[in-house]
Amino acid sequence: MRNNLDRHLSAVRNLGILAHVDAGKTTVTERILYATGTTHRRGEVHDGTTVTDFDPQERDRGITIFAAAVSCDWDGHRINLIDTPGHVDFADEVERSLRVLDGAVAVFDAVAGVEPQSESVWRQADRHGVPRIAFVNKMDRVGADLDAAVASIRERLHPVPLVVQLPIGTENGFTGIVDLLRMRALTWDDGGDTTVGTAIGPVVEALVPEELREEASRRRRLLEEAVAERHPAALEEFCDRETLSAGTLSGALRDLTRTGDGVVVLCGSAYRNRGIEPLLDAAVAYLPSPLDVPPVRGMHAAVHGMRSSADRMQDAVGEQRPADPAAPFAALAFKVGATPTGRLTYLRVYSGTIEKGDTVWESGTRRTERIGRILRVQADRHAQLERAVAGDIVAVVGLKSARAGSTLCAPEAPIVLEPPGVADPVVSVAVEARTSTDADRLASALARLAEEDPSLVVRSDPETGQTVLSGMGELHLEVAVEKIRRGLGVEVNVGRPRVTYRETVARGVSGLVFRHVKQDGGAGQFAHVVLDVEPLRADGAGGDPETGTETGIESGAETSAETGFAFRSAVVGGRVPQEYVRAVEAGCRDALAEGPLGGHPVTGLRVTLTDGATHVKDSSETAFRTAGRLGMREALRGCAMVLLEPVVEVTVTVPEDAVGGVLGDLAARRGRVTDSAVRGGSAVVTATVPLAELFGYATRLRSRTQGRGTFSARPTGYAQAPASAVAQATAATK
């Protein structure tokens, strides 16, 4: 039985399709579904007939907005595939998907090469340790160049590209590829109709064309040398025989892919249905199964949220679950969605088995839930399942409290898995119902939106009483508002977009003393703290940018990547017990929600608790948390603070005759040009621009270029805002 289970898991691939917008991810997914026999007609993005882009907004806009899961079978393997968005505003959808994937196919445009969002999703996959293969798509386009695309992958993403194919023909004459492992030519037949542009016949295998044999041999030799340099077994065979067999080369490519020491590169044209079968073969051969990845790690639910982050990480190292259907059940919810059939919770099952009607433990709310139904997902279509086992990606019906990032586990074996990270929102709009009768419906709709998409944040502005919706960009908020209008029929008024600023410390304070003493007739409160506050450099060390002094990360320091906050205790002699130190840290974090300049979140600072005192009766964790919060607020008022604004990298593609006007417009928007190049007859300009200056830029660019200009943007962080922006941001909060 154990061998049967292992064989089942070894034939599973949980993969994602990653790329920049318009690189062809959805078309690749559609062709995979067609090639595997899952669908019997080829869906087209421009026709609105795709399987994975099933939402009306996706079909109207022609882009992927929501990650969609589908399943198919190829060569005896079950492939669970997630088609992810390519637009930067929906990067959190990619983040949640990558958290549950074992491998990925990165799709690149053969003309543009590595584009901004390609780079962003690649870095996301790096953080999650997800092995990848690369597919250079659109080889039939004018200006397509495999070598140039591979060079951009090497230069911008820094992997070792291992090119295993040679294209046959160029641009519109692209008819197939040479498989460098087997030294065979693979071509696809148009059936004599070149106007359709889509191959309709099966792949034809033949000898390498004579005119390409010398080039194919040269590239095969380069591939062997690159693999032998990085794989011990391949090096040994290469030294003995001065060549590598196809079996050795394939095994070495599999090992290098799974360790991240190399990236297999394939090519094709998804629209013309060329190169899809070899891509599927490569995904099965090189990307890992659930058995090939380390057991998922987590922490015991009993200590979750009760100890410091360092202690929790120590617990996480010791708690793991193998990919074993016989192990205790553990799964991570990575997506929640409302459908006509009910509320769906999408799960990656890491260990154990779950059946319809089972009771599971939801670790976040610490309550039990009952599984109503288990569904195999095909985008917006579903098939009933009796059970799901380790390695499966499924949807379940019946969970009421689970959210994206929730852990579901066996009640007798509680565990908390690390949830996907959620980026801080950078753009906000005020929303209100047009009629008083719709006010309650709007509140309900906003709550549901935030539940389905954790990167959307809903809050009430205490100054104006307005409801504020915050997200990752203009398009993100447009989609959310349109979802309210279309899905629930609630008409809303939307204010102008505003960026989300941050505040940080330019010069800190030392020895800030704060005493919290409260006597109200009952149990008193007493806490005495002494705080040092200083700027936090990008590498996590403290320092004063004006004096040039720096402080390294001391032992015991904890740094939060999400908030740019580090805290440590330098108290000696036990003057402040450890449980009170943690309370002081929690209070300091509470104070970071609103800074002294304009009430914006505070980031980029280090706080050191240098001294303190307690009272034998009146000291408590509550008292020290209050002292930390109020003391931190007082310290921030004494610091020299600066305002930070979000900055994005913009890549603008325009006709060459429009470059001058575009450069002038970018300069007027406080943009700084960092690169320019000519690709495929168009000029490509890269610049860093404050996000606040990009509102309405798409319309402006179209008017300047007669509709021929396009741009994409990706966030690069925050930069100090000029005085004019500080005045504007401060006035906006009053």
N, C-alpha and C positions, 0 to 999 in steps of 0.2 A: 504493500500500500504506500509506503514511504517513497519508493521509486516512482510510482505512478503520479504522486503529488509533485515530485520534483520535475518530472517530465512536463506536467501541465504548466508549472510556473516558468520553466525554461522556454516555453513557447509563447510567452506573453511579452508584448512590448507596449509600454506606456510612453507615448511620444507626443511632442508638441511641434507645431509649425510656427517658426519665428521669423519675422522680417520687418523691414520698413514698409510703410503704407504703399500700396501699388506695386510691390515687388512680385506679387503673384501668389501669395500664400493660399488664398481661398481657391484659386484655380488649381493649384497643386493638390489641395485637399479633394476638390471635386474629381480630378482625374484619378486620384488614388481610389476613391469610392467606385468610380467607373471601372478601373482596371481590375479591381478585386471582385467585381460582380455585385457589389452592394447596391449600386444603382444601375439602371438600364438606359439612362440618358445623361448626357453631359450637361451639367448646369453651368450657366454663364453669368458672371457678375453683372455685365452690362445689360443682360436681359432680365435680371432679377429672378433667376430660376435656380439659384444655388441652394444646396441642402443646408450648409452651415450658416450662411447669412440669411436666416429666415425671418428675422425681425423686420417689420415694415420700414423702420428708420434705416436699417442697414441696406435694404434694397433701394430705398429712395436716394440715399447718399452714395451708394456704391462702395462702401467701406465696411470692414468688420469692426463692430463696436463691442460685442459681447463674446467672450470665449465660448465656443461650442464644442461639445464632445460627441464623437462618433466612434463606431467600432466596425472593423472589417477583418476578413481572414485572408492570409496570403501564405502560400507554400506551407500549410500546416501550422501557421502561427496566428494568434489572435493579436491584432493591433488596436489598441485603444488610443485614439488620436484626438488632440485638442487643437483646434484652429484658433489662434490667438489674435487679438487686434494688433495693428501696426501703427496706429496713431498714438503719439506721445501722451495725449490726454487720457488714454485708457491703459497706461503702463501698469496700473495696479491689477488689472485683469490678467496681464502677463505674469506679474509677480505671484499671484495666487495659483496660477496654473503651473508655473515652474516649481512651486513648492511640492507638488505631488507627482511630478514627472520623473522618469528614469533616464530619458534621452530626448533629443530634439533634432529636427531638421531645420537648419538656418537657410533661408532662401534669399538669394541676392540677384539683383538686376544685372544682366550681362553688360549693359551700357554704363549704368551709374556706379556699379561696384558697391562698396560699403557706403551706405547712406546714414544720416544721423541716428534714426531710430534703430537701424540695424546694429549700430554700435552700442546703443543703450540696452537692447535686449540681450546682446552678447554678454555685456557686463553683468546683467542680471543672472544669466545662466552660469557665468563664472562664480558668482557669489553662492549659488546653490549647488555648485559642483556637478552640473548636468552635462554629460558627454554629448557631443554634437557631430553631425556630418553636415557638409555644406552642399547646396544645390544651386548652381549658377543658372538662373532661369532666363527666358526670353532670348535665347541664342539666335532666334530668327529675326531680331530687330536690327534695323540699320545702326551700325556702329557697335554691334555686339563684339566683345573681345574677351575670350576666356582668360588669356594670360594677364590682361590688364585688371580684370576683376579679381584674379587670384593675388596679384601684386597688392591691390588695395586691401584685401583680407590680411595679407601678411603685414603690411605697414600700419594699418589702423587698429587691427585687433590683436596682432602679435602671436598668432598660433603658428604651428608648422603645417602649412597646407600640403597634403599628399594627394596630388591630382591623379586619379585613376582612369580618366577618360580623355580621349582626343576627339574633338568635333569633326564630323564629316560635312564639309561645305560651310559657307559663311552666310550670315544674314538671311535673306530670303531663300538662299540655296542650301540652308542647313537641313540635312535629311537624316542624320543619325550620328552615332558615336562609335569610336573604337574602344573596346574594353581592353585596357592595358594589362589586366591580370591574365586573361585567357587569350589575348591577342586575336580577338575576333571582332568583326564589324557587325553592328546592330543598326538596322535601318527600319523606317516606318513608311508604309505606302499611303499616298494620298488618294488612291483609287482613281487617279487621272483627273481629279477635280481640285486644282490648286486655288480656286477662288474661295473654297470653304475654309481652307487653312487649317483643317483638323484631320489628323491621320485617322483613317477608318479601318485599316487592316492591322493584323497582328504584327508583332516585331519579327523581322526577317534576319536570321543569323547567317553570316557568310565570311569568307576570307577577307583580310584587310586589303583594301584597294591598293594596287601596286604603287600608285603615286603617293600613298601615305605610309608605306612600309618603313622607309628609312626614318621618317619623323616619329612613327610609333615606336620603333626600336630605341631611338634616342630617349624618348620620354619614359619608356619602360625602364631603361637603365638609370635615369635620374631618380625614378621612384624607388628602385631597388637600393640605390646608394643612400637615399634619405631615410628609408626604413632601417637599413642595416646600421646606420649611425646611432639609432635610438633604441634598437631591440637586440638584446644579447643573443638570442637563438638565431635570429636572422643574420646577425653579424658572423656567427660561427659558420653557418652554411655559405654565406657569401664569400668568406675567406677560403673555404674548402673548394667551392665549385665556381666562384666568380660570377654567380648568378643565383637567383632565388626561384624556387618552384612556386607555382600558383598557390598551392596549399600553405606553404610557409609564409608567403607574402600575405595571404588572406588572414591567417592566424595572427601575424604581427600587426596588421592594420587593425584588427579587432582589439588587441591588447592596447595599442597606442591610443585608439579612440576612447576606450573606457578609462584609461588613466589620465587622459587629457594631454598626452605628450604629442599628439598629432591630430589633424582634422582631415578626414577623407573628403575630397572635393569631386563632385559629379556635375554634369551639365545637361541641359535639355531645353525644351520649350513646352511648358505645360499646356499652353493654349492650343498648340498643334499636336498635343498628345505624344510628344517625343521625349523619351528618357524616363518615363514614369516607372516602367517595370524594373529597370536597373536600380532606380532609387529605392523601390520597395525591397529588392534583393539586398541592397546595401544596409537598409535599416534593420532588416532581420539579421544580417551577418555580423554587423559591427556594433550596433547599439545594444545596451545591456537589458537583460530580463530582470524581474524583481529579485531573482536569486543572485544576480551579479553585483548588486549594490549592497552597501553595509546595512545591517539592521537599523530600523528607525529608532532614534533616541528620544527620550522624554524624561519626565520626572514624576515621582509618585504623587498622586493627587492630594494626599493628606498634607503635604508640605507646600503645595502650590499657593503662592501669594502670602506666605507667612514668614518668609525668611528673606535675607538680602539676596541680591542678584548673584553674588559670588557663590553663596551657599546653594542657591537653586541650580546654578550651572554644575556644581559638584554633584548634586543629585542626578542631574540629567545624564552625566557621564555613566553612572551606574545603572540606569534604567533603560533597557532596550527591548525591542520586540522583533523577532526574526520573521522573515517572509514565509510563514508556515501556517497552513490552514488549520493545523491542530493546536496552535498556540492560542493564548487568550486573545479575544477580539480587541482590535484597536484600529481606529480609522480617523481620518482628518476630513472635516467638512471644508471644502474650498470654494463653494459657490452656493448661493441660495437664490431661488427664483420662484415667482408666482406664475402659474399656468392655469389654463381652464380645467386641468385635471387635479389641481391642488397645489399646495406648497411643496416644491421639490428641493431637497437638500442633496447636493452632489458630494460624493464621498470617494476618497481613495482608501481602500482597505489595505492596511499594511500587514496585519497578522490576523489569524483566526478565521472564523466562519460566522456568517450571520444569516438567519432565515426569517422569512416573513412571520410576523407576530412576536419576534424576540423582544425582550426588554434590554435596553442598553443604558449606560450611565453617561450623562452629558457632564463633562468635568467642569465646564465653565460655570454653570448654574448649580452644579452639585445636586442634580435631580435625575430621576429615571425617565426615559422616554420609550414609547413602544413603536416598533417598526411596522407600519401599516402595509406598504407594498415596496418591492424592490424592482427597479426598472433598468433594463439595458437601454442606454440613451443613444438615439440617432438624431442629434440636433433637437428638433421640435417633435420628433416621433419617438415612441417608447415601446419596448417589448417587456412583458412581465417575466420576472425570474423568481424561482423558488428560494434561491440562496445566492450569496456573494461570498467569495473567498479571498484570501490574501492575494494581492496583485491586481484585483479588479478595480475598475473605476465605474461606479454606478450612481444612480439617483434613488433616493428613498422618499416615500410619502408617509406623513404621520408625525414628523418631528415638529414640535411647537416652539421650543426655545433655542434650538441650535442656530448658530450664526456662522458666517464664513470665518474660519479659524478655530471653530469648536472641535474638541476631541470627543469622540464617541468610543466607549470601551465597555468591556465586560464589567458588570457591577462588582464582581468578586476580585477583579484585578485592575483597579483604577490606575490610570496614567494620564498625563497631560503632555501632548506633543506640541512642539514649538509652532505657533501659528505663523502664517505669512505676514511679512511686514506691511505696514500701511503708511504710505507717504503723507506728509502734511499737505493740506490743500493750499493752493496759491492764488486762487481767484474766488471772489465772492459776489453774489448778487442778492438783493432784497426781493422777496417774493410775497405776494399777498393775493388772496382770493378777490375776484372782481365783485362778488356779491357776498353778503353776510351769511347767506344760507350755505355757501360753499366753504366757509372757514373751517368747519370741523372736518369736512372731507379732504381739504388741503392738508391739514395737520396729519390726518391718517395716511395720506399719500406720501408725504415727506418722510414719515416714520418708516413706511415700507421701503421707500427708496434707500434710506440709510441702512436698513437691514440687509437689503440685497447687495448694496455696494458700499463697503466700509470706507472707501475714499471720499464719499460724499458726507459732509458734516452739516447738520442742521442745528442752529442755535438762535436764541432770541437776544437781540441787541438791547441791553439794559437801558441805554440812553434814549433810544427812539421807540422801543417796543416792537420794531420790525422783526420779521422772521428772516434770517439770513441763511442762504444755501451756499456752501463752499465746496469747491472741487478742484480738479487738476488743470482746468483750462476753460476757455470760452466754449469750445465744442462740447466738452464734458457736461457743462451746465446747460447748454442748449438741448442736448439729448435728454437730460434729466427732466427739464421743464416740458419738453415735447411728450415725454412718456406720461407725465401727469395729465396733459391735455388729451392725448389720444387714449390712454389706457383707462382713465377714470372720468373723462369728460368734465374735468374741473378747469374752468378758465381762470388764468392767473395773470396778474400784472408783474412785470419783471423790471427791476431797476438796472442801472448801468453797472457793468462789471467793475470791480475794484480788486486790486491785488492785495495779498496778505503779506504785510511787512513783518520783520523781526527786529528785535533790539538786542544789542550786545554791549559788552563792557570794553571800553577803550583804555581806561585807567581805573584800577581797582582801589579798594580801601583795605586797611589792616587794623586789626584789634577792635573791631566794632563790638561793643558790649551791649547786650540786651538782656534785661531781667523781666520775666513775666511773673507777676505776683497777683493773685486774685483771691479775695476772701469774700464770700457771699453768704455766710452763715452756716454753710455745710462744709463738706470737704474742700479744703483750699487747693490752689494750684501754685506751684513754684517751679521755675526753671530759669537757670542763668547760663547764657551761652556767650562765647567770644568767637567771632567769625572773621576770617580773611577772605576777600574776594579778589580774583585776578582774572585777566583774559585767558582763554583756553586756545592754544594754537591748534592748527589743523591736525597735527600729529598727536594731540591729546595732552601735550605738556603746557604748563602755565607760563605766563610771561607778560611783561608790560611792553607793548609796542612802542611806547614813547621813550622809555629808558633803555630798552634793549635787553633787560634782564630776563632770564628764562629759568624755568623750573621743570625738571623732568618728572615723569610719573612716579610717584613714590609708592612704596609697597602698601598694598591695601586700598589703593585708589580704585574707584569704579567710574567708568566713563560710559555715558549713554550716547550712542550714535544718533538716536532719534532726536534728542534735545540738545546735543552739544553741551552736556553738563557733566562735570566730574566732581566727586565729593570724597573727602578723606577726613579722618580724625587724627589729630596729633596730640590728643589729650593723654597725659601720663598720670600714673598713680591711681587710676581708676576713679578720677574725680567725676567723670560722667560714665555710668555703666553702659555696656554695649547696646542693650535694648533701647536706651534713651538716645544713643548716637543714631540708631536707625530712625528713630522718631524725628530727630533734628533734620536728617537728610530728607525724609518725607515732607516735612514742613517747608524746607528750602525749595523742593520741587513744586510744591503747591504755589509758592510765590512767583514762580517763573511764568505763570499763565498770563500775567499782565505786567508790563514794564512801565517805568516812570515817564517815558517820553510821550506815549500815546496809547498805552494800554495794550501794546502788541506783545506776543510771546517773546520771552527772553531766551537767548541761546549763546553758546560760545563762552562759558565761564567756568572757572574752578572755584570751589568753596572749600575752605579748610576750617574745621572746628578745632581751635587751638586751646581752649580752656572752657571751664564751666563749673557749676556748683549745683548741688542738690539739697533738698530738705528731707529730713528723715520721714516725715508724714505726708507732706503736700506735693512731693514730686511724683510725676506719672508720665507715661508715654504721651498722653493727651497734652499735658502741660508743655513738654519739650517739643512736641510737634507744633503747638501754637507759637512757642518761642522761636522755633526755626522759621516759621512763615513770617511772623511780624519782624523778626530780626533781619531776615533776608530782604524784606521790603525796605526797611530803613537803610540797609547797606547799599541797595541799588540806588536809592535817592542820593547817596553820597558818592557814587561812582560817576565817572565821566562816561556817558552812554552815547552810542551812535545808532542810527537807524540803518537797517539792511533791507534792500529790495531784491526780489527774485530776478535772476538774469538767465536768459536762454541763449543757446547757440542756434542761429538761424541759417539755413542753407536755401538760397534763392537761385532758381534756375530760370533764366530769361534768354530771349534772343540777344545776340551780341550787340545789335544796334540799340538796345535798351539799357545797357549796363550803366551808362553815365547817369541817367535819371534815377536808377535804382540805388546807386552809390550815394547820390545826393540825398535821397529820401531816408536811407539808413542813417546817414550822418545827422540829419535833422531829428531822428529818433534816438539820439545819443548812442548810436551803434558804433562798434569798432570792428572794422574789417580785419579778419585774420587769415583769409586765404581766398584765392580766386583761380579758376582753371577753365578750360574749354573741353567739353565732353559732347561728342556726337553733334557738333555744330551749334551747341548752346553754351552760354557762359554760366558758370556756377560760382556764386559768391557766398562765402561763409563769414558770418559776423556774430559778435556777441552783442545782445541788445537787452535793455531792461524790459521785463515782461509788460510793465504798465504802458510802454510805448507801442506795443504791438496790437492793441485793440483796434479792430477795423483795418488791419494791414492787408488782409486778403483782398478786400474790395479795392483798396488803393493800388495794390500791385496789379490787379487785373485791368484797372483803368489805364495805368501807365504802359502796359504791354499789350493792349488790345486783346486781353484775355489769354495771352500765350505764356504768361509768367506763373510759376508755381513756387511755393516755399514750404519748408517743414521746419519744425523747431523742437528742441529738446532741452530740458532744464539742466543748467550747469551749477546751480547753487545760488548763493546770495552775495551781493557786493554792497559796499557802503553807498548810501544814497546821497545825492548832492543836496545842498541847502534848500533848493526849490522844492525837491521831492519831500524833504522833511516837513517843510511848512505846509505843503498840500496834504500830506498824510496826517499831520497833527490836526489840521483844520477839519478833515473828514471825520475825525473821531469826536468832534465837539458837537 
